[in-house]
Structure formats: C-alpha cells, structure tokens
Amino acid sequence: MAADMNDTENLEGTRIGQVQIIEQIGRGGMASVYLAEQPSMGRTVAVKVLPSQFTHNPKFRQRFEREVRVIAALQHPHILPVYDYGEVNGRPYIVMAYMPGGTLGDRIKEGPMALDEITRLLDQMASGLDFAHREGIVHRDFKPVNVLLDKNANAYLADFGIAKLTEGTTNLTGSGVIGTPAYMSPEMYDGGEVTAAIDIYALGVTLYEMLTGQAPYHAETPLRVIVAHATAPIPDPREFRPDLPAQISQVTMKAMAKRPDHRFLTAQALSQGFQAALRGEFRDEVGPVQTDSFSTPGTIRTPPMSMPPVPAPPGEVPAESTPQADQHPARDANRSRISPVVIAAIVGVVLLSAVMCVVGLGLAFGPGLNLFGAAVTSTAPPTVMDREETPTDQDEVVVNPTRTPSSDVDAPQPTATIIPTEVPVGRVAYEQGFEGASEVILISADGGSFRQLTDNGIYDGEPAFSPDGSQIAFESAPSGSIDILIMTDAGRITRTVASSGEDERNPDWSPDGTTLVYERGGINDANIWTTSLTTGRTVQLSDSTWGDRAASFSPDGSQIVFMTSQRGSWEIALMDAGTGEVTTIFDCPDADCRYPAWSPDGSRIVYNTLNASGGIGTLYIVEVATGQSTAVGGVGSPAGRPVWAADGERIFYNFQEDTNFFNLYVVSLVNGFTRQLTDGTLSSGVPDWAP
C-alpha cells in the first residue's frame, strides 16, 4: 500500500486524497508538481503541492483556499481545469489536468513560430484571459511558461492564483506587486491600478516572443529589465524578423504600449487585430498606437540592446550605457518622455522597496536569484505542468511601489474595470455531438462558462431561446420521430409542444413568447406550422408539395422568413405570419440558400448557401427592402446556420472543419474580425443567441 503524504518534500509513491503520486515532473520556487493517477476517474492528472515553508501562515492558508475556489470556477475551454484541492498533514495541494505538450515557453525556445500557429494560440490565450477578466480575475503573472499545451498543441492558461497567492504572504491589501520582470507592465511597479491591461501587456510581450523567438528586453539583472519595460523604446519585431508585415509590428507594439490606455482594451481585441494585420486590414480603433520605437530604414537594431543607466547598489560599479542617439536617430527622437530625474527616482524606489522586501520580510525568491547581479544557474529538472526556467531576468520579483509625481510624465489613470467592446455579451446555445447522439450545450458568448443542458443519449438539437432567454425550445427524438420540447435555461424539460408522429424540426418563438413556429414532415416536403403555448391550438401555415422549412418570426411578429424549394432550388422567402400567404421570394446568389435568420431590427436577413456540388458555401445578408444580397466579409466557407446577436453587429455561425465536424465562430460586421468559440473533440453547430 502506498504511504500517505507526510512532511517530506519528495512525495513520489505517496497518496494525496484520491490520487496516487507517480513521480515529480517539476519543481520551482513556489511549488512542486507531480504526475499522478486518479483511479476513481481512470485518468492521469497533475498535482501541485505547496512547499512546507508556505503553510504556517494562517492568512496565507485562507488566501490559498479562496484563490483555488476562484480558479476552479473559471471553467473555460482554454483555462487549465482544476479537479480537486485540499490539504493533507497541513500541506495544501491542487489536482489539475495533465498537459503532455509542455509549455509555450518550450515552444518559443525552438525559435520564431509560424504565423498561422501564432494566430491559433493567440486567439485561444486571449479567449481565456478575457473570460477571466470578466469574472474579476487578473492573472498578474501571465507568461509563456504559464501557458500549457495539450497533445494537440492547444493552449491552456495556468497558475491564475499563484501570483496573487504569493502576494498574500506579503500584503493582503494589494499594495505589493508580484510579477515576472520580463513580462511586467510599467504600471505594475509604479503604483498603478491592477486591471486587465497588465495581462494584455504580458500577452503582447508573449506575442513578441512568438514572433521573434526572444524577449524584447535583455539586461544583466531583473531590476534593469523592469526599468527597460518602463523607459526603453518598444522594439520592433521586424528587426529580428524582417519579413513580417508592418501591421504585425504595429499590433505587437500597441499591445506593449507604456500607457495602459494606449493598449488594446481586451485580449481578444489584440487577437483580432493580429488577424486583421495578417490581411492588411488592421485599423487602430481603440486608442493611439505607440509608435515611438518604429525603426526607419537603415536603423535596424541588433541584440542585445543597451539599457538606460541604473544606479548601482552599494558596492557595485555602475554599468556603462552605450549612447544610442547615433545608432538609432529616429528612435532616439521619439524616446520616452520620462526625464532622467524621474528615472532615478523610480529606480531608487524600486531598489529600496526590493531591499525592504528581501531583508525586512524575508521573502522567498526563486532559487538562485541574485536581485542585483547575474542569476545563478539552476539545475531544476524540466516540468510539464509548471516549468520554472533558469532564474534569470524572468524570475519572480516582489516590490512595493510608491507613486512619484512628476510634471514631466503624463500619468495615466486607468480604470479599475475594463469593459470588453470586441466580444459580445450574452449566451449561446448549440448542439454538440454527432447525428443520433447530440446534446444541447450552453456557453457564454465569448466561448466560456460551458454547461451541458441535456444528457439522455438520444438526439437533442436545434435550440431556440425564448425572447427573454429563460426557456429553450429544441428538437428531441425520445421515441424515434423528432419532437419539439421546451426546457428552462437550466436544462429542466417543462413540456412537449409537438409530437405528431412525423418529424417536427427547427422551432422558433414569436416575439411575445406565446407561439412556436416549426416545420413538420420530411426534409424535402415539410410544411410550416405554429402552436400556441397558451391554448395549444395548432395551425398549418403552408400546404405545399415542395419543401418549406426553417421558419422564424420577424422581430415585430408580422412576417415569417423560411426556406422554400418552390422554384426548384432552396431560396429564402417571406410569408404573412397570420395568413401564411407567401409575399416575397429572394433571388439566391448560389445554387441553394438556406437557414435564414432575422436581424434584430428586421431590416436584414442572414442565411447560408450551398454550392452547385452540394457543399456548404458561405454567409450572405439580404436587405429586405431591396432584395440585394451581399456576402458577409471575414467568414469564408464552408459556413452555415447563422444567427444574429442583439447588437446587430455580430453573427454567430458554425464552420465546417472536416467532414461532418463543425465548430462555432462569431464574426463582427463592423470590422470582419472572426473568433472561434468551440474547439473540442465533438462537433458543435446550430447556434442561437440570448441575453
């Protein structure tokens, strides 16, 4: 029998809670990580255990428990899942998903990454960060080694609580700042508000590293790296990768702007800006791009860059600084406006605070860290879960900031809450799985807050929210034929609306929530029906020998849009909601036009097409008044099953990744930015949006 966990640091062969420790796979200054098996679930997991020296402070333990609960609540496709936590013999531990693909830091060490790989990972990381920010969590220590990769190289954000956890041992009021110097934004040590902007800055640094394979700033000590982030010009990634499009540099440097209000408002806005830059369509709509470090022809810098002079600690000879005005005239002319006096004051504050933290509080830095000199080489083994790099300028440093007022500096006043503008609010219901065994899933409109609403092993799909979002009508096949049912948005089935023995599909609600419209019959000969939810009265609106399908009420309830094969191919048509009289059939720009959905104001209809070979085409919008159809930019093909968000500026849809395999996306009609919402092993499609 395996031994129980005791107070020794090496836990190999012991049991922690329900997991059996196999071997240690990583060790850093703040935790040890072990590979383990969870027999009850039949899965391999990773267990992070806090060292014994951190377990004796009751405030620390309270903070640890609170933070772990917060992390466990962050259920998102690209945030590392936490399965369990607790303590044994006074030692706190966390059980997490095991990621066999290493870290993004490992990948960056291999050299500059391909742009398509960067695009995918950047979008995944941005999605996770924005979700955490909306949940009130700022990472504070985002960096490539805290981004874990699964076997398919998908990104998972990790260590959300550790940085804040460490802060809990110094000052629970938040006046202390913790971070990794190579990724710390200027406001982190200058007394600025802790907002999502610091994570966006770190994401920008990470983007720079993915593009170039190296950090943007190099210096002899962590302290000088901190000063560089605050005062040195932002380096242009094209200096190390000249083939990059100019707009890629613009996006990267905007993300790393010195002032928080000059950066992207959200991480997803950064990701979308990167995608737009790849298309040559990036436009800065959020704030001014900080262009003080764009190089002019002939002024390309070669590493390592020289750093601003830093006052030396007692007993240390001041480092020499190489003048840069002759080397980089364009950059020097646009250098940071912080005066040398202010730089000296900032450095003095940082030095004094760091010394106070180290000497007065006896804080534990990463192994081998020499704050004022070169780092000592570490021989710690590599880890899959929480890899600590050799403690150089990337080791964690804790300082207590003090504001230094100066008339030479335009002191930014960032807001405490950043409201995302690029990511729609609300919820999305969709079907997940494959034919015959799909379920209805509910997520937030940014791709997070995953919740499975049905779990019965039969087909459930085509969800449609009620106008107030409290109910969902959907298809189900409990007895062979497909019926229409209603459940609450929590997944409790409340009634069966249509169960005639024929297939009933594609339900939609009237604007007042009193009536469902749907189709009844086969795929090629269905007709449109309605059922009153108050009286139970059923009315057949169309009676044709061709197919009339996929009906939905207009926002004012006077019309119904549907797809019809009346003229030989599928086209989008309108009927009077009261009489069923067909009033309009719109010309189709492709072989077939299918699955229409109204815009919130009723002036437009979005739909998808099929091409001549029967393959899924792309999305089009038809103007109801003119009948003119226009392709939706930025979507591509094969895209289908569109639905509008209430703001009228975004459309959710499914995109075919492989044969019979779909993922959900959202596109902005304002700028053509697209964003992937699902990325799992099961097909995801047929979305509907609700507040």
C-alpha positions in Angstrom: 0.0 0.0 0.0 1.2 3.5 -0.8 2.4 5.7 2.0 0.3 8.6 3.0 1.5 12.1 2.3 4.0 13.3 5.0 6.0 16.4 5.6 8.9 15.4 3.3 9.3 17.4 0.1 9.6 14.3 -2.2 6.1 12.7 -2.4 6.8 10.1 -5.1 4.9 6.9 -4.3 2.6 8.5 -1.8 -1.2 9.1 -1.9 -2.8 12.5 -1.8 -6.5 12.4 -1.4 -7.9 10.3 -4.2 -4.7 10.4 -6.4 -1.6 8.2 -6.4 1.6 10.1 -6.9 3.8 8.6 -9.6 6.8 10.9 -10.0 7.9 14.5 -9.7 7.8 16.3 -13.1 8.7 19.8 -12.0 9.9 21.9 -9.1 10.0 25.7 -8.8 10.4 28.3 -6.2 6.6 28.3 -5.4 5.5 24.7 -5.9 6.4 21.1 -6.8 4.4 19.3 -9.5 3.8 15.6 -9.7 2.4 13.2 -12.3 -0.3 11.2 -10.7 -3.2 8.8 -11.4 -6.8 9.2 -10.3 -8.1 5.7 -10.2 -11.7 6.6 -9.5 -11.8 8.5 -12.8 -9.3 6.5 -14.7 -7.3 9.5 -15.7 -3.8 10.9 -15.4 -3.6 14.2 -13.6 -1.0 16.6 -12.3 -0.8 17.6 -8.6 0.7 20.8 -7.4 1.9 20.9 -3.8 2.9 24.0 -1.9 6.2 23.8 0.0 6.1 23.4 3.7 7.6 26.9 4.3 4.4 28.5 2.9 2.0 26.5 5.1 2.5 28.1 8.5 0.8 31.5 7.9 -3.0 31.3 8.6 -3.6 34.3 6.3 -1.8 32.5 3.5 -3.9 29.4 4.0 -7.1 31.4 3.9 -6.0 33.2 0.8 -4.9 29.9 -0.8 -8.3 28.3 -0.2 -10.1 31.4 -1.6 -7.9 31.6 -4.7 -8.2 27.9 -5.5 -12.0 28.2 -5.4 -11.8 31.1 -7.8 -9.6 29.2 -10.2 -11.9 26.2 -10.1 -14.8 28.4 -11.0 -13.0 29.6 -14.2 -14.5 26.9 -16.5 -13.3 27.8 -20.0 -12.0 25.7 -22.9 -8.6 27.4 -22.6 -8.1 27.6 -18.9 -6.5 24.7 -17.2 -9.2 22.6 -15.4 -8.9 22.2 -11.7 -10.3 18.9 -10.4 -9.8 19.0 -6.7 -7.9 20.7 -3.9 -7.4 20.2 -0.2 -4.6 19.5 2.3 -3.1 16.5 3.9 -0.9 16.8 7.0 -1.0 20.5 6.7 0.2 20.6 3.1 -2.2 22.3 0.5 -2.4 20.7 -2.9 -4.3 21.2 -6.2 -5.3 18.4 -8.6 -5.3 19.6 -12.2 -5.5 18.3 -15.8 -2.2 16.9 -17.0 -0.9 18.6 -20.1 1.6 16.4 -22.0 2.6 19.0 -24.6 4.9 21.1 -22.4 4.6 24.9 -22.3 4.5 27.7 -24.8 7.9 28.7 -23.3 9.3 25.4 -24.5 7.9 26.0 -28.0 9.3 29.6 -28.1 12.8 28.2 -27.3 12.6 26.4 -30.6 12.6 29.7 -32.5 10.2 32.0 -34.2 6.8 30.5 -34.8 4.7 30.2 -38.0 2.1 33.0 -38.3 -0.8 30.5 -38.5 0.3 28.8 -35.3 0.6 32.1 -33.6 -2.9 33.1 -34.8 -4.4 30.0 -33.3 -2.6 30.1 -30.0 -3.0 33.8 -29.6 -6.8 33.5 -30.0 -7.0 30.7 -27.5 -5.0 32.6 -24.9 -6.9 35.8 -25.5 -10.2 34.0 -25.1 -9.1 32.6 -21.7 -7.8 35.9 -20.4 -10.9 37.8 -21.4 -13.1 35.3 -19.7 -11.1 35.5 -16.5 -11.2 39.3 -16.7 -14.9 39.3 -16.9 -15.0 37.1 -13.9 -13.0 39.7 -12.0 -9.7 37.8 -12.1 -6.4 39.4 -13.3 -3.7 36.9 -13.9 -0.8 39.2 -12.9 1.9 36.7 -13.9 0.9 35.7 -17.5 3.9 34.4 -19.4 4.7 31.6 -21.8 5.7 29.1 -19.1 2.3 29.5 -17.6 0.6 28.5 -20.9 0.4 24.7 -21.1 -0.2 22.7 -24.3 -2.2 19.5 -24.7 -1.3 16.7 -27.0 -2.8 18.6 -29.9 -0.9 21.8 -29.0 -3.9 23.7 -27.8 -3.3 26.3 -25.2 -4.4 26.3 -21.6 -3.8 29.2 -19.2 -2.4 28.0 -15.8 -1.4 29.5 -12.4 -4.1 32.1 -12.1 -3.9 32.0 -8.4 -0.3 31.6 -7.6 0.8 35.2 -8.2 -2.0 36.5 -6.1 -1.4 33.7 -3.7 2.2 34.8 -3.3 1.1 38.4 -2.8 -1.0 37.1 0.1 2.2 36.3 2.1 3.4 39.9 1.9 0.4 42.2 2.0 -3.2 41.2 1.7 -4.3 44.8 0.9 -2.7 44.6 -2.5 -0.1 47.3 -2.1 2.6 44.8 -3.0 3.1 43.8 -6.7 4.3 40.5 -7.9 5.3 39.5 -11.3 8.0 38.3 -13.6 10.2 41.2 -14.8 10.3 40.1 -18.4 6.5 40.5 -18.6 5.7 43.2 -16.1 3.9 46.3 -17.4 5.3 49.7 -16.3 2.3 50.4 -14.1 2.9 47.2 -12.0 5.7 48.8 -10.0 4.6 52.4 -10.3 1.5 52.1 -8.1 -1.0 51.8 -11.0 -4.4 50.2 -10.7 -4.4 46.4 -11.2 -6.5 46.0 -14.3 -6.7 43.6 -17.2 -4.3 46.0 -19.0 -1.3 44.3 -17.3 -2.3 40.9 -18.7 -2.7 42.4 -22.1 0.8 43.9 -21.9 2.1 40.5 -20.9 0.2 38.9 -23.8 1.9 41.5 -26.1 5.3 40.5 -24.8 4.4 36.9 -25.4 3.3 37.7 -28.9 6.7 39.4 -29.5 8.5 36.3 -28.3 6.4 34.0 -30.5 7.2 36.2 -33.5 11.0 36.5 -32.8 11.9 33.7 -30.5 13.4 36.0 -27.9 12.4 38.5 -25.2 12.1 42.2 -26.2 14.5 43.4 -23.5 17.8 42.0 -22.3 19.7 43.2 -19.2 22.1 41.9 -16.6 19.6 41.9 -13.7 15.9 41.6 -13.2 15.8 45.1 -11.9 17.2 46.5 -15.1 14.6 44.6 -17.1 11.9 46.2 -15.1 13.3 49.6 -15.8 13.6 48.8 -19.5 9.9 48.0 -19.7 9.1 51.3 -18.2 11.6 53.6 -20.1 13.1 51.9 -23.1 11.6 52.2 -26.6 9.4 49.4 -27.7 11.4 47.2 -30.0 10.1 46.4 -33.5 9.8 42.6 -34.1 10.8 43.2 -37.7 14.3 44.0 -36.5 14.7 40.3 -35.9 12.2 39.0 -38.5 12.3 41.5 -41.4 9.7 39.5 -43.4 6.9 40.4 -41.0 4.1 42.7 -42.4 4.4 46.2 -41.0 0.9 46.0 -39.4 2.0 42.9 -37.4 4.7 45.1 -35.8 2.0 47.8 -35.2 -0.2 45.4 -33.4 2.6 44.0 -31.2 3.8 47.4 -30.2 0.3 48.7 -29.4 -0.1 45.7 -27.1 3.2 46.7 -25.3 2.4 50.4 -25.1 3.8 52.1 -21.9 0.4 53.6 -21.0 -2.4 51.2 -20.3 -4.9 53.4 -22.1 -2.9 53.1 -25.3 -3.1 49.3 -25.4 -5.9 47.1 -26.7 -9.0 47.2 -24.5 -9.3 43.4 -24.4 -7.1 40.5 -25.1 -9.4 39.4 -27.8 -9.2 42.8 -29.5 -5.4 42.1 -29.6 -6.0 38.7 -31.2 -8.5 40.2 -33.7 -6.1 43.0 -34.5 -3.4 40.4 -35.3 -5.8 38.6 -37.6 -6.7 41.8 -39.4 -3.0 42.7 -39.7 -2.3 39.4 -41.5 -5.0 40.5 -44.0 -3.5 44.0 -44.2 -6.7 45.4 -42.7 -5.7 46.5 -39.2 -7.1 49.9 -38.2 -6.5 51.2 -34.7 -10.0 51.9 -33.4 -9.3 51.7 -29.7 -6.6 54.2 -29.0 -3.3 55.7 -30.3 -0.6 53.2 -31.3 2.6 54.0 -29.5 5.0 54.2 -32.4 8.0 55.6 -30.6 10.0 52.5 -31.5 9.3 52.1 -35.2 12.6 51.9 -37.0 13.3 53.9 -40.1 15.2 52.3 -43.0 18.9 51.9 -42.0 18.3 52.0 -38.3 17.7 48.3 -37.6 19.0 47.3 -34.1 20.9 44.2 -33.4 20.7 42.5 -29.9 21.4 42.9 -27.2 20.0 46.4 -26.8 21.7 48.8 -24.4 19.7 49.7 -21.3 19.2 53.1 -19.6 21.6 53.7 -16.8 20.6 52.3 -13.5 22.0 53.5 -10.2 24.2 50.7 -8.8 23.5 49.3 -5.3 26.2 49.9 -2.7 29.4 48.2 -3.6 28.6 47.7 -7.2 30.2 49.5 -10.1 27.6 51.3 -12.2 27.1 49.7 -15.5 28.1 51.7 -18.6 25.5 52.7 -21.0 26.1 52.9 -24.7 24.8 56.1 -26.3 22.1 55.3 -28.8 21.4 58.6 -30.5 23.9 58.0 -33.3 22.9 54.4 -33.7 19.1 55.0 -33.8 18.3 58.6 -34.6 14.7 58.1 -35.4 14.0 56.0 -32.3 16.0 58.4 -30.1 14.0 61.4 -31.2 10.8 59.6 -30.1 12.2 58.2 -26.8 10.0 58.0 -23.7 9.4 61.5 -22.2 10.4 60.3 -18.7 13.2 62.5 -17.5 16.4 61.2 -16.1 15.5 62.6 -12.7 12.2 60.7 -12.7 14.0 57.5 -13.9 16.4 57.8 -11.0 13.5 58.3 -8.6 11.7 55.3 -9.9 14.8 53.2 -9.7 15.5 54.3 -6.2 12.0 53.5 -5.1 12.3 50.0 -6.7 15.7 49.4 -5.2 14.6 50.5 -1.7 11.3 48.5 -1.9 13.1 45.4 -3.1 15.6 45.6 -0.4 12.9 46.1 2.2 11.0 43.1 0.8 14.1 40.8 0.8 15.6 41.9 4.1 12.7 43.1 6.2 10.1 40.5 5.2 12.4 37.5 4.4 10.6 36.7 1.2 11.5 33.7 -0.8 12.6 34.4 -4.3 13.1 31.8 -7.0 16.1 29.5 -6.4 19.4 31.1 -7.4 18.0 34.7 -7.9 20.5 37.5 -7.2 18.5 40.6 -7.4 21.4 42.9 -8.1 23.7 40.7 -10.1 23.8 37.8 -12.6 21.4 34.9 -11.9 22.8 31.7 -10.6 22.3 28.8 -12.9 19.6 26.4 -11.7 19.7 22.6 -12.3 16.0 22.1 -11.6 14.5 19.4 -13.9 12.1 20.4 -16.6 8.4 20.1 -15.8 5.3 19.7 -17.9 2.9 21.4 -15.6 4.6 24.4 -14.0 8.0 24.8 -15.6 10.4 27.2 -13.8 13.0 28.5 -16.2 16.6 29.1 -15.1 16.2 32.0 -12.7 17.4 34.9 -14.9 15.6 38.0 -15.6 12.3 36.0 -15.7 12.3 35.1 -12.1 9.5 36.5 -9.9 10.3 39.7 -8.1 8.2 41.4 -5.4 8.3 45.2 -4.9 6.2 47.7 -3.0 5.5 50.6 -5.4 5.3 54.2 -4.5 3.9 56.9 -6.8 6.5 59.5 -7.8 4.6 62.6 -9.1 6.3 64.5 -11.9 5.3 67.2 -14.2 7.4 65.5 -16.9 5.1 62.5 -17.0 1.6 62.2 -18.3 0.5 59.9 -15.5 -2.3 57.6 -16.8 -5.3 56.9 -14.6 -6.5 53.5 -15.8 -10.0 52.4 -14.8 -10.3 49.5 -12.4 -12.8 47.7 -14.7 -12.2 47.2 -18.4 -15.4 46.6 -20.3 -14.8 44.4 -23.4 -16.0 46.0 -26.6 -14.9 43.4 -29.1 -16.6 40.4 -27.5 -20.4 40.2 -27.4 -22.2 39.6 -24.1 -24.9 37.1 -23.7 -25.2 33.3 -24.1 -25.1 30.8 -26.9 -27.0 27.5 -27.0 -26.0 24.9 -29.6 -26.0 21.2 -30.3 -22.8 19.2 -29.7 -22.1 15.7 -30.8 -22.9 13.6 -33.9 -26.1 12.5 -35.6 -28.2 10.4 -33.3 -26.4 11.3 -30.1 -26.0 15.1 -29.8 -26.8 17.2 -26.7 -27.7 20.8 -26.1 -24.9 22.9 -24.7 -25.0 26.4 -23.2 -21.9 28.7 -23.1 -21.3 32.4 -22.7 -21.0 34.4 -25.9 -17.2 34.5 -25.5 -16.9 30.7 -25.5 -16.6 30.2 -21.8 -19.0 29.0 -19.0 -19.6 25.6 -20.6 -22.8 23.9 -19.4 -24.5 20.7 -20.8 -28.2 21.1 -20.7 -29.3 17.6 -21.9 -27.7 14.3 -21.2 -30.0 11.5 -22.3 -28.0 9.6 -25.0 -30.5 10.4 -27.8 -30.6 13.2 -30.4 -31.2 16.7 -28.9 -30.6 19.7 -31.0 -31.7 22.9 -32.9 -32.0 25.0 -29.7 -34.0 28.3 -29.8 -34.1 30.7 -27.0 -37.4 32.3 -25.9 -37.4 36.2 -26.2 -36.4 36.7 -22.6 -33.8 33.9 -22.7 -35.4 31.9 -19.8 -36.6 29.0 -21.9 -35.2 26.9 -24.8 -37.3 25.1 -27.5 -35.4 22.3 -29.1 -35.7 19.1 -31.1 -35.5 15.7 -29.5 -36.1 12.1 -30.6 -37.3 10.2 -27.5 -39.4 7.7 -29.5 -38.0 7.6 -33.0 -39.6 10.6 -34.6 -38.3 14.1 -33.9 -40.5 16.2 -31.5 -40.4 19.8 -30.2 -39.8 20.2 -26.5 -39.2 23.1 -24.2 -36.8 23.3 -21.3 -35.7 26.0 -18.9 -32.3 27.6 -19.5 -31.1 25.4 -16.6 -31.9 22.2 -18.5 -35.2 21.2 -16.9 -37.7 20.0 -19.5 -41.1 21.5 -18.9 -43.3 20.4 -21.8 -43.7 18.7 -25.2 -45.1 21.1 -27.8 -45.3 19.0 -30.9 -45.3 15.2 -31.1 -47.4 14.2 -34.1 -45.5 11.1 -35.2 -44.0 13.0 -38.1 -40.7 14.8 -37.7 -41.0 18.3 -36.3 -38.0 20.5 -36.6 -36.5 23.9 -36.4 -38.6 25.7 -33.7 -38.6 29.4 -33.2 -40.5 31.7 -30.9 -42.9 34.6 -31.6 -41.7 37.9 -30.3 -44.2 37.8 -27.4 -43.2 34.3 -26.4 -46.7 32.8 -26.8 -46.3 30.8 -30.1 -43.8 28.4 -31.6 -43.3 28.1 -35.4 -41.7 25.0 -36.8 -41.7 22.6 -39.7 -43.5 19.2 -39.9 -42.7 16.5 -42.4 -39.7 15.2 -44.4 -36.6 17.1 -45.4 -37.9 17.7 -48.9 -41.7 18.0 -48.3 -42.1 19.7 -44.9 -44.6 22.5 -44.2 -44.8 25.3 -41.8 -46.9 25.0 -38.6 -47.5 27.0 -35.5 -48.6 26.0 -32.0 -50.0 28.4 -29.4 -48.3 27.9 -26.0 -51.3 29.3 -24.2 -54.2 27.5 -25.9 -52.4 24.6 -27.5 -54.0 25.4 -30.9 -52.0 24.2 -33.9 -52.2 25.9 -37.3 -50.8 24.8 -40.6 -49.4 27.9 -42.5 -48.1 26.3 -45.7 -49.6 23.4 -47.6 -47.3 22.6 -50.5 -45.9 19.6 -52.3 -42.4 21.1 -52.2 -40.5 21.8 -49.1 -41.0 24.8 -46.7 -38.6 24.8 -43.8 -36.6 26.6 -41.1 -39.2 29.3 -40.3 -38.7 32.2 -37.9 -40.8 35.2 -36.8 -39.8 38.7 -37.7 -39.0 40.9 -34.7 -42.4 42.6 -35.0 -44.2 39.3 -35.4 -45.9 40.2 -38.7 -43.8 38.1 -41.1 -42.2 34.7 -41.1 -39.0 34.0 -43.1 -38.3 30.5 -44.3 -36.5 28.5 -46.9 -38.6 27.1 -49.8 -37.9 24.9 -52.8 -41.0 26.2 -54.6 -39.0 27.3 -57.7 -36.8 24.1 -57.8 -33.9 25.1 -55.6 -33.8 26.3 -52.0 -34.4 30.0 -51.7 -35.3 32.5 -48.9 -38.9 33.6 -48.8 -41.3 35.6 -46.6 -44.9 34.8 -45.7 -47.6 36.7 -43.7 -47.5 35.4 -40.2 -51.3 35.4 -39.9 -52.4 34.0 -43.2 -49.4 32.1 -44.5 -49.5 33.9 -47.8 -46.1 34.0 -49.5 -45.2 37.6 -50.2 -41.6 37.5 -51.4 -39.0 35.0 -52.7 -35.5 36.4 -52.8 -33.2 35.5 -55.6 -30.4 33.2 -54.5 -26.7 34.1 -55.3 -25.7 30.5 -55.3 -27.1 27.1 -56.1 -29.2 27.0 -52.8 -29.9 29.4 -50.0 -30.9 28.1 -46.6 -31.5 28.6 -42.9 -32.4 32.3 -42.7 -32.3 34.5 -39.5 -33.6 38.0 -38.9 -31.5 40.9 -37.9 -32.7 42.5 -34.6 -34.3 45.4 -36.4 -36.0 43.3 -39.1 -34.4 45.1 -42.0 -32.0 42.3 -43.0 -31.9 38.5 -43.1 -28.7 36.4 -42.9 -28.5 33.0 -44.5 -26.0 30.4 -45.8 -25.6 29.0 -49.2 -24.9 25.6 -50.8 -22.7 25.5 -54.0 -23.5 23.6 -57.2 -21.9 20.4 -55.8 -24.0 20.5 -52.7 -21.2 21.7 -50.4 -21.7 24.3 -47.8 -21.0 27.8 -49.1 -20.7 31.0 -47.0 -23.0 33.6 -45.3 -25.0 36.2 -47.1 -27.1 39.1 -45.9 -30.2 40.2 -47.9 -31.7 43.6 -47.5 -35.5 43.0 -47.0 -36.4 46.3 -48.7 -34.4 45.8 -51.9 -33.7 42.1 -52.1 -30.0 42.8 -52.6 -27.7 40.1 -51.1 -24.1 40.7 -50.0 -21.6 38.2 -48.7 -20.5 38.6 -45.1 -16.9 39.6 -45.0 -14.3 37.7 -43.0 -16.3 34.4 -42.8 -15.1 32.3 -45.7 -16.5 28.9 -46.4 -17.9 26.4 -45.5 -20.0 28.4 -43.1 -23.6 27.9 -42.1 -26.5 28.2 -39.6 -26.1 31.9 -38.8 -27.9 33.8 -36.0 -27.6 37.4 -35.1 -26.6 38.9 -31.7 -28.9 41.6 -30.3 -26.5 44.4 -31.1 -26.9 43.7 -34.8 -23.2 43.9 -35.3 -22.2 40.2 -34.8 -23.3 37.0 -36.2 -22.7 33.5 -34.7 -22.4 30.6 -37.1 -20.9 27.1 -37.5 -17.9 26.4 -39.7 -17.1 23.0 -41.2 -13.6 22.0 -40.1 -13.8 18.5 -41.5 -16.4 16.1 -42.9 -19.4 16.3 -40.5 -17.4 18.2 -38.0 -18.2 21.8 -37.1 -17.1 24.5 -34.6 -18.8 27.7 -33.6 -17.5 31.1 -34.6 -18.6 34.7 -34.3 -17.9 37.5 -36.9 -18.0 41.2 -36.4 -19.9 43.0 -39.2 -18.1 46.2 -38.2 -14.5 45.0 -39.0 -14.8 41.5 -40.2 -12.9 40.0 -37.2 -13.8 36.4 -36.6 -13.4 34.4 -33.4 -13.6 30.7 -32.7 -15.8 29.8 -29.8 -15.5 26.0 -29.6 -12.6 23.7 -30.2 -13.3 20.3 -28.8 -13.5 16.6 -29.9 -17.2 16.8 -30.6 -18.9 18.6 -33.5 -20.6 21.9 -32.4 -23.2 23.7 -34.5 -26.6 25.3 -34.9 -26.1 28.2 -32.5 -28.7 30.5 -31.0 -28.0 33.7 -29.0 -29.8 35.1 -26.0 -29.1 37.9 -23.5 
